[in-house]
Amino acid sequence: MRLLDLLERAVPPEPWAEGDNIPWHEPGFSQRMLQEHLSQAHDAASRRAGTIDRHVAWIHRSLLGERPAQILDLGCGPGLYTIRLARLGHRCVGIDYSPASIAYAQAAAAAEQLPCHYELADMREAELGAGFDLAMLIFGELNVFRREHAAALLARVRRALADGGALLLEVHTFAAVRRIGEQPPSWTARPSGLFAPTPHICLTEHFWHDESRAATSRYYVIDAASGAVSRYAQSFQAYTEEEYAALLRDCGFGEVAFFPALDGGPGEGQPELQVIVAR
């Protein structure tokens, strides 16, 4: 892209028209994202270790009854949840689109000889398998998919569960997605960062699409040395609690329960997210 292209950009863009997601699968981006997952300075990509420990303890105790289970983790990242669950006696399958995260998870599981299998794939296209006691899709990942893609994925997950199995979702609240879209534009200058390993400027703008009830964030990354411009975009679908429940029932789930956080507590750490358990 050229700088001139920024002046001729579509305003507002159509949701998902400029890419389904940030390019987690690109090797360089994937490696930089892995460092964000592993950081103990923030909870922006994954949670810090103590928070994950609390979440895993709640999943093990409250959802799995402290009994060994077969677990499917969609969007597993570097295996921070599955590794801990496997240590508690569960067998885990993780699917993620990031090659660096999958390599890290595979190495971590092998180092402890844990019963984990990891697959590099887009969860919307991967073979999910069957017989799982628990399927997980956390950290708001469901919201990055178009409604029809989310519904197709959830229906496949339902078929992958064993009788009596549960789906654990962590999703964005409607208000949180709307806030994403209503943020003002901004820019930052960095010596390196998630979008580029070299000095660059990142211009960011956000849009709320009232008709489709979705938000889009668009990023223009300008290389400081050459002036070359790269564009990235990400859209988020908003749902009310009633819409989440209806979506899950349409996909074959019966019982749907809401929780404020992944430890069953008040959810003070990340109030923009809420938890759903469906059976």
N, C-alpha and C positions, 0 to 999 in steps of 0.2 A: 504494500500500500504506500501511497504518497501522502504527505501532509495535506495536500489539496483535497484528498478524498475525505478528510474529516469534515470539511465544509459541505460536502455533497452527500453526507451520510443520511440515512433514513431516520427521521425523528417524528414520532417514536418508532423503534423497530418492531416488527412482528415478533411475538414471543416464539422462541426456539428457531427463528429464521436464520440466525447467524451462528448456528452450532448448537448441538444438544447440551453441551457441557464444556467446562474447562478441560483442556487436553491432558487428562491424567495419564494417558497411555504413552505420551511422547517420552522417550528415555530421559532427556535432560530435565524436563519439567517434573517427571516422576521422581527423579533422584532428589530434586530440591524440595518437593512436597514431602518426601520421606523425612527429611530433617525437621520439617514443621510437625509431622506426626509424633516424632520422638522428643520434641522440645518439652522441657518441664517448666518453661517460662510462661506458657499460656495454654488455653483450652480451645484455640481457634480451629485446629485441624483434628486433633484427638485430645482426649482428656489427660490430665496429669495422673501419675501413677496412683496416688491415694484415692482419687475420684473413681478410677477404673476398678480399684479393689473393692470399693463400696458397691458399685454397680454389680460386679460379678458375684459378690456375696449375696445380694438380693436375688439375682437370677437363680443362683444355685439353691437358695433356701426357699424362696417364695414361689418360683415358677417350676422348679424341677424337684422340689421336695427332698433335696440332698441325695437323690438317687442317680446313678449313672445314666446318661442320656446320649442320644445322637443329635448333634446340633449342626445346623446350617447357618453360616454367617455370611450374608450378602453385603458386599462392600466392606470386607473384613479389614482393609488396610494392611498394616504390618503385623496383624495377628495379636494385637494387644489384649483383646477380649478372649479370643479362642485359646491362646497359650495359657491364660489363667484358668479358663474353664477345663482345659485338658488336665491341668495339674490337680484338679478336683475329681478326676476320674471320668470325665466326659470324652466322647469321641467327636471330633469337630471337622467340618468341611468349610473352607473359606473360599469365596470367589471375589476377585477384585480386578479392576481394569488397569492398575498401576504395576508395571513390571518391577520397579524397585521395591515396592511394598511387599509384593508376593515373594520376591527373592529373600527379603529380610525375614518374613514369616516362616518360610521354608527352612532357612538356616537356624532360626531360633528353635523351632520344633525339633529339628534333627539333633541339635546340641543337647537337648534334654530327652530325646527319644520319646517324644509325646505322640499320641495317636491323632495327629492332625494331617489333613490333606488340603493343599492349596492349589487353586486353579486360576490362571490368568485368563480372564474373559469378561466380556460385557454381560452383566447378570441378566439382561433382557434376552440374550441369545444363548446363554450357557445351558447345558443339560444339568438340571438341578438334582436329579436322583429322586429317591423316595425313602420313606420310612423314618423321617426325622421326628423327634419328639419336640423339638423347638427350632423355629427359623427366626433369625434376627435380621432386621434392617433398621439401623439406628443412625443418629446424628443428622436427621433431616434429609437423608438421601432420597426418600420416596418423592419428595417435593420437586426434585430437579427433572422429573419425567413429565411428559405430556399426560393428560388424564387417561387417554386410551392406552398408553404404554404402561402406566401405573396399574390400570385395571388388568391388563393382560399378564403382567408380572405377578400380581397378587393371586390371580386365579391359578397360575402355575405353581406358586408356593403352596396354595391350599392342597393341590394334588400331591405335592411332595411330602406332606405331613403324614405321619402315622395316625391311626385312630386315637383320638384324645390328644393329639399334638396341638401346640400353640404357636402363634405368630406374635413376636415381640417387635413392635414398631416404635420408633422415636421420630416424631414428625414436628414440623413447624406449626405454630398456631396461625390462624388466619391473620391476626393482627401483626404477627412478626413478618410474614411475607409482605403485607402491605407496607410496613415500615421500610423494608428493603427497597421497594419500588419508589418510595417517597423521599428517600435520602437526597440531599443536594449533590450536585457534581463536585468533584474534588480532583486534586492532582498531588503527586508526590514525586520527589527526586531521590533516587537511591543508587548507591555504588554497586549493589547487587540485590537480588530478591527472588521471589517465587517465579516471576514471569521472565526474568533474564539474569544470567550470572554476571553481566557486565553493567557499567553505569547506564542508567536509563531514566526516563520520565514516564510516569504512568498517569494517564488521564482517565478518570472514571465517571460514568454517568449512570443513573438509575431511572427506571420507568415503571409506573403502576398502570396496568391495563385493566380498566374497570370492567369492560365487557367480558373478558375471559378470566378475570379475577386472578391475574398472574403478574409477577414482577420480572423485569429483566435488568441485569447489571451488565454494562458493556465497558471493556477496558481497552484503551489504546496505549500501547507500549512503544515509546520512541527511543531508539538506540542513540546514546549521547554522541558516539563517534561518527556514525554514518547518517543519522537522521532517518533511518529506515523505520517504518511503522508496522507493528503487528497488532491485529485485533483479536480479542477474545470476548466471548459473551456467555452468559449463563442465565437461564430463566427458572423461575420457581412457581409452581402451582399452589394456590391457596385453597384451603378447605376449611369449612366450619366443622365443629365436632359432629354435627348431624350428617354432614356430607361424608366425613370419614367413616362413620358407622354404616351409612347406606352403601358406600363403595365396598366395604368389607363384606356386607351381607350379600351384595350382588355377586361377589366373587366366591361365595360358598361358605362363609363363616357365619356362625350363629351367635354365640355369646361375644360381646364386645365390651371391654372395660377400659376406662381411662384412669391414668395416674399422673401426678404432677411431675415426676422425675423417675430416673432409672434405679433409684434406691428406694422407691415407694414413698419418699419424704416430700417436703414442701416445694422442692424444685427451685430453691433460692439461687443456685449457681447459674442456671441458664433458663430463665423464665420464658424465652422465646420458643422452647421446645416442650412437648408433652409426650407422654407415653401411652401406647395402646396395646392391650393384650387381647388377641382374638382367638377363638377356638371354633 
